[in-house]
Amino acid sequence: MRRFPLHTLLLMLVALLAFARLYYVSHQAPPAPAPGQAPAATPVKLTPPDLGPAACRSLDAVLGDLLSSDGGTPMDAGDAGTAWSDARRQLGDCPTPPAAACARGPALASRAPLTAKDGLPRELLATLCERCAPADNPCGQAVTRALQEAARRGNPALQEAQWSLEHAGPALGAACQELVRQAVGPAAMTGAAVEPQLLALLEALAPTCVKTGQLPAPLLNAAAVQQGSRAPQLATLHTQGAVETKAIEPDQQTGPGDAFRAFDRDELSGVKLPLANAGAESGTGSGPDGALRLGYAPALKYAVSFQVLATGPGSLRAHVRAPDGVGHAGPGGTGFFVDPTVCRFRGTGRWEVCKPVVPLLDVDALSVLPERPGVELKELEIIGAR
């Protein structure tokens, strides 16, 4: 048997003791902090921010170089087509483009008119719109700009605005809400000034919002009734089928104490409509609720026609529920409503029938407004369904 020298054995023993001490120190729990002393801070591992796929990180630079190519040496048709194809391919690999790349949308739109023979720039714009977040979406922003321009009596390109809405992707809901706020709501209110350009834009954009369920049917029908021949296309968007209707008396009556005489089926009796309580909201001398308010609880689901027997002229307005922030604010925080005029009667002493172009939906109340003193409402029938 081979024997190791004594000094070699001593060195091996020292090494073994050092290893044992290192193992003990590395596996020992950290000492508890002294009373009143904060525990030692745990080291924080720094993780670099996720910048997304490489295609997203360089997309803005690629689009910038592509859009600025006209300022330098122009590319021939082949190189230009390849460049646009490469950019479109890179965009296809970027699920959520950064805000800077989305901001290139207006420049892309100017380079890609709908009538252009080269469809690659327009295809790239469509993909950009369908992937950009709502806050940065160039197509959603284009719809908002078109609505603002039309409200200022400008003439936005209707086809371009319609294309932008159809390709708004995740911004479609916000764009339709903007359409409701800036166009549909005002179009459904009595006395609101709505520019012809805005009505034309409304007729162009409304079908997309209706098809995708982004436009409330009661508000749309109210706008169609209020505008009539000024925006005839709105009436064609009504999709509700036929319902069984009958004369329905109101659940509440606010106004003269003898208002019930307008519903007693006696053509000889009636109620005088006062012109008191002038209200600035209505723009008439009868206050915002008119001389007589007829309420329904629950709301009248359908109102298809109105039959009036009166002596003297006046009008009927419906109070139709609207989304928050659209139209008039209801009393006591009861929501919002629009008030289309659904009937104008001459008051000849004979029955007059008013049939709106489409049924009114979700009608909370009707207001009767005389146009001069001394108007007497003999009978009123509201034909609808609960």
C-alpha positions in Angstrom: 0.0 0.0 0.0 1.2 3.5 -0.9 1.7 5.9 2.0 1.2 9.7 1.7 3.7 12.0 3.3 2.5 13.7 6.5 2.5 17.2 5.0 0.3 16.0 2.1 -2.3 14.6 4.6 -2.2 17.9 6.5 -3.0 19.9 3.3 -5.9 17.6 2.4 -7.3 18.0 5.9 -7.1 21.8 5.7 -8.9 21.8 2.3 -11.6 19.6 3.7 -12.2 21.9 6.6 -12.4 25.0 4.3 -15.0 23.3 2.1 -17.1 22.3 5.2 -17.0 26.0 6.4 -18.0 27.3 3.0 -20.9 24.9 2.8 -22.1 25.9 6.3 -22.0 29.6 5.6 -23.8 29.4 2.2 -26.7 27.3 3.6 -27.3 29.2 6.8 -30.6 31.3 7.1 -30.1 35.1 7.3 -30.0 36.4 10.9 -33.2 38.0 12.2 -33.0 41.8 12.4 -32.4 43.4 15.8 -35.4 44.9 17.6 -36.4 48.2 16.0 -34.2 47.6 13.0 -35.7 47.2 9.5 -35.0 44.0 7.7 -32.4 44.0 5.0 -33.6 44.8 1.6 -34.0 42.0 -0.9 -32.0 42.5 -4.1 -34.3 43.4 -7.0 -33.8 41.7 -10.3 -34.0 44.3 -13.1 -35.9 43.1 -16.2 -35.5 45.1 -19.3 -38.8 46.4 -20.8 -40.5 44.3 -23.4 -40.3 46.2 -26.6 -42.3 43.6 -28.6 -41.3 41.9 -31.7 -38.4 43.3 -33.7 -40.8 44.1 -36.5 -42.7 46.5 -34.2 -39.5 48.2 -32.9 -38.3 49.2 -36.4 -41.7 49.7 -38.0 -41.8 53.5 -37.5 -38.4 53.9 -39.1 -39.4 51.7 -42.1 -42.5 53.7 -42.7 -40.7 57.0 -42.3 -38.1 56.0 -44.8 -40.8 54.8 -47.2 -42.9 57.9 -46.9 -39.9 60.3 -47.3 -38.7 58.6 -50.5 -40.2 61.3 -52.6 -38.0 63.9 -51.0 -34.8 62.2 -52.1 -34.0 60.0 -55.1 -37.3 58.6 -56.4 -37.5 54.8 -56.7 -38.5 53.1 -59.9 -41.8 51.2 -60.0 -40.2 47.8 -59.3 -38.2 49.0 -56.3 -41.2 51.0 -55.0 -43.4 47.9 -55.2 -40.8 45.8 -53.4 -40.4 48.4 -50.7 -44.2 48.7 -50.0 -44.5 44.9 -50.0 -41.6 44.6 -47.5 -43.2 47.2 -45.3 -46.6 45.4 -45.4 -44.9 42.1 -44.6 -43.1 43.7 -41.6 -46.4 45.2 -40.4 -48.0 41.8 -40.7 -45.4 40.5 -38.2 -46.3 43.3 -35.7 -49.5 42.5 -33.8 -49.8 45.9 -32.1 -47.9 48.8 -33.8 -46.4 51.5 -31.7 -48.0 54.9 -31.4 -45.3 56.5 -33.6 -46.0 54.1 -36.4 -49.8 54.6 -36.1 -49.2 58.4 -36.4 -48.0 57.7 -40.0 -51.6 57.0 -40.9 -52.5 60.5 -42.3 -49.3 60.5 -44.5 -50.1 57.0 -45.7 -53.7 58.1 -46.6 -52.4 61.0 -48.6 -50.1 58.7 -50.5 -52.9 56.1 -51.1 -56.1 57.7 -52.5 -59.0 55.3 -53.0 -58.8 55.7 -56.8 -55.0 54.9 -57.0 -54.0 52.1 -59.3 -51.3 50.9 -56.9 -53.2 49.2 -54.0 -50.2 48.4 -51.8 -50.1 51.7 -49.9 -53.9 51.4 -49.2 -53.5 47.8 -48.1 -50.8 48.8 -45.7 -53.0 51.6 -44.3 -55.8 49.1 -43.8 -53.6 46.7 -41.9 -52.3 49.6 -39.8 -55.8 50.7 -38.9 -57.0 47.2 -38.1 -54.1 46.7 -35.6 -53.5 50.1 -34.0 -54.9 50.7 -30.5 -58.1 52.8 -30.3 -56.3 55.9 -28.8 -53.7 55.8 -31.7 -55.9 54.5 -34.5 -55.5 56.6 -37.7 -58.8 55.5 -39.2 -60.8 56.3 -36.0 -59.1 59.7 -35.9 -60.0 60.2 -39.5 -63.7 59.7 -38.8 -63.6 62.1 -35.9 -61.9 64.8 -38.1 -64.5 64.3 -40.8 -67.4 64.8 -38.3 -65.8 67.9 -36.9 -65.2 69.3 -40.5 -68.8 68.6 -41.5 -70.1 70.3 -38.3 -68.1 73.4 -39.3 -69.8 73.4 -42.7 -66.8 71.8 -44.4 -67.1 69.1 -47.0 -65.2 66.0 -45.9 -64.7 63.2 -48.4 -67.6 60.9 -47.7 -66.1 57.8 -49.3 -62.8 58.3 -47.5 -64.6 58.7 -44.1 -66.7 55.6 -44.9 -63.6 53.5 -45.7 -61.9 54.7 -42.5 -64.9 53.6 -40.4 -65.1 50.2 -42.1 -61.4 49.6 -41.3 -61.2 51.2 -37.9 -60.7 47.8 -36.3 -60.4 48.2 -32.5 -61.5 51.8 -32.8 -64.8 51.1 -34.4 -66.8 51.3 -31.2 -65.2 54.6 -30.3 -65.8 56.0 -33.8 -69.5 55.0 -33.7 -69.9 56.6 -30.3 -68.4 59.8 -31.8 -70.9 59.6 -34.6 -73.7 59.2 -32.1 -72.5 62.2 -30.1 -71.8 64.6 -32.9 -74.4 63.6 -35.5 -77.1 61.2 -34.5 -78.0 62.8 -31.2 -78.3 66.4 -32.6 -80.3 65.0 -35.6 -82.8 63.5 -33.2 -83.6 66.7 -31.3 -86.2 69.4 -32.0 -84.6 72.8 -32.6 -81.0 71.5 -33.0 -79.2 73.0 -36.0 -77.7 70.2 -38.1 -75.7 71.1 -41.1 -76.5 69.4 -44.4 -72.9 68.2 -44.7 -73.2 66.6 -41.3 -76.4 64.8 -42.3 -74.8 63.6 -45.5 -71.9 62.2 -43.5 -74.3 60.6 -41.1 -76.1 58.8 -43.9 -72.8 57.6 -45.2 -71.5 56.3 -41.9 -74.6 55.0 -40.1 -75.0 51.8 -42.1 -71.6 50.5 -40.8 -72.4 51.3 -37.2 -75.9 49.7 -37.5 -74.5 46.6 -39.1 -72.0 46.1 -36.3 -74.5 46.9 -33.6 -72.8 50.1 -32.5 -75.8 52.5 -33.1 -78.8 52.3 -30.7 -82.0 51.7 -32.7 -84.2 54.0 -30.6 -81.8 56.9 -31.3 -81.5 56.1 -35.0 -85.3 56.0 -35.5 -85.7 59.2 -33.6 -83.2 60.9 -35.9 -85.0 59.4 -39.0 -88.3 60.8 -37.7 -87.0 64.3 -36.9 -85.1 64.7 -40.2 -87.6 63.1 -42.5 -86.8 64.1 -46.1 -83.5 65.9 -45.1 -81.9 62.5 -44.5 -84.2 59.8 -46.1 -81.5 57.1 -45.9 -81.8 56.9 -42.2 -85.3 55.5 -42.4 -84.1 52.6 -44.6 -81.8 51.3 -41.8 -84.8 50.4 -39.6 -84.7 46.6 -39.1 -87.6 46.0 -36.6 -90.3 43.8 -38.0 -94.1 44.4 -37.7 -95.7 44.3 -34.3 -99.3 44.2 -33.1 -100.4 47.6 -32.1 -103.4 49.3 -30.4 -104.3 52.6 -28.8 -102.5 52.9 -25.5 -103.4 55.5 -22.9 -100.6 57.2 -20.9 -99.7 56.1 -17.4 -99.1 59.6 -16.0 -100.4 63.0 -17.1 -98.8 66.3 -16.1 -100.5 69.6 -17.0 -104.0 70.9 -16.6 -106.2 69.1 -14.1 -108.7 68.1 -16.7 -106.2 66.5 -19.1 -108.0 63.2 -18.8 -110.7 64.8 -21.1 -108.3 64.3 -24.0 -108.6 60.5 -23.5 -112.2 60.0 -22.5 -113.3 59.1 -26.1 -115.7 62.0 -26.1 -115.1 64.3 -29.0 -117.2 67.1 -27.5 -115.0 67.5 -24.3 -111.4 68.6 -24.3 -108.6 70.3 -22.5 -107.4 73.9 -23.0 -103.6 73.9 -23.5 -101.9 76.8 -21.7 -98.9 78.7 -22.9 -97.5 79.2 -19.4 -94.1 78.1 -17.9 -92.0 79.4 -20.7 -88.8 77.4 -21.0 -85.6 78.2 -22.8 -84.8 74.5 -23.5 -87.7 74.0 -25.8 -87.4 77.2 -27.7 -91.2 77.6 -27.4 -93.6 79.3 -24.9 -94.6 76.0 -23.4 -91.6 74.9 -21.5 -89.5 71.8 -22.2 -92.4 69.4 -21.3 -95.0 71.3 -23.2 -98.5 72.2 -21.9 -99.3 68.6 -21.4 -96.9 65.7 -20.7 -97.9 62.1 -21.1 -95.7 59.6 -19.4 -95.3 55.8 -19.8 -93.9 53.5 -17.1 -92.5 51.2 -18.3 -91.5 52.9 -21.6 -93.6 52.5 -24.7 -91.7 50.0 -26.8 -93.3 51.1 -30.1 -95.2 54.2 -31.1 -96.3 53.9 -34.8 -98.9 56.6 -35.2 -100.7 59.5 -33.6 -104.3 60.6 -34.1 -105.2 64.1 -33.0 -108.5 66.0 -32.8 -108.0 69.6 -31.8 -109.0 73.2 -32.4 -105.9 75.2 -33.1 -102.4 74.2 -34.2 -99.7 72.5 -32.2 -97.2 69.7 -32.2 -96.3 66.4 -30.4 -92.8 65.6 -29.3 -91.6 62.2 -28.1 -89.1 61.8 -25.3 -86.8 58.9 -26.4 -84.1 57.4 -24.2 -80.5 58.2 -25.3 -77.0 57.2 -24.3 -75.4 59.1 -21.5 -74.3 62.6 -22.6 -76.5 62.7 -25.7 -79.4 65.0 -25.9 -81.2 66.6 -22.9 -80.4 65.6 -19.3 -83.5 64.2 -17.6 -84.8 65.7 -14.4 -83.2 64.4 -11.2 -80.5 62.4 -12.9 -82.9 60.1 -14.8 -80.6 59.8 -17.8 -80.7 61.5 -21.1 -83.3 61.8 -23.9 -83.9 63.3 -27.3 -87.1 64.9 -28.3 -88.0 64.5 -32.0 -91.2 66.2 -33.3 -93.4 63.3 -34.3 -96.6 65.2 -35.3 -97.6 68.7 -36.4 -101.4 69.2 -36.3 -103.3 72.1 -37.8 -106.3 71.8 -35.4 -109.1 72.0 -37.9 -111.6 70.3 -35.6 -111.3 67.1 -37.5 -109.2 64.0 -36.9 -105.7 64.3 -38.1 -103.3 61.3 -38.4 -99.5 61.5 -38.1 -97.6 58.4 -39.1 -93.8 58.7 -38.6 -91.5 57.3 -41.3 -90.4 54.6 -38.8 -91.7 53.5 -35.5 -90.4 55.3 -32.4 -88.8 53.0 -29.8 -88.4 53.3 -26.0 -90.7 56.3 -25.7 -90.8 57.5 -22.0 -93.2 60.4 -22.6 -95.0 62.6 -25.1 -95.3 66.4 -24.9 -98.2 68.4 -26.4 -97.2 71.9 -27.4 -99.7 74.5 -28.7 -98.6 77.1 -31.1 -100.9 79.9 -29.9 -103.2 80.6 -27.0 -106.7 79.1 -27.0 -105.8 75.7 -28.5 -108.1 72.9 -27.2 -107.1 69.3 -27.4 -110.3 67.3 -27.9 -108.9 63.8 -28.3 -105.5 62.1 -28.7 -104.8 58.5 -29.5 -101.3 57.0 -29.4 -101.1 53.8 -31.4 -98.3 51.5 -30.3 -97.2 48.5 -28.3 -95.9 47.8 -24.9 
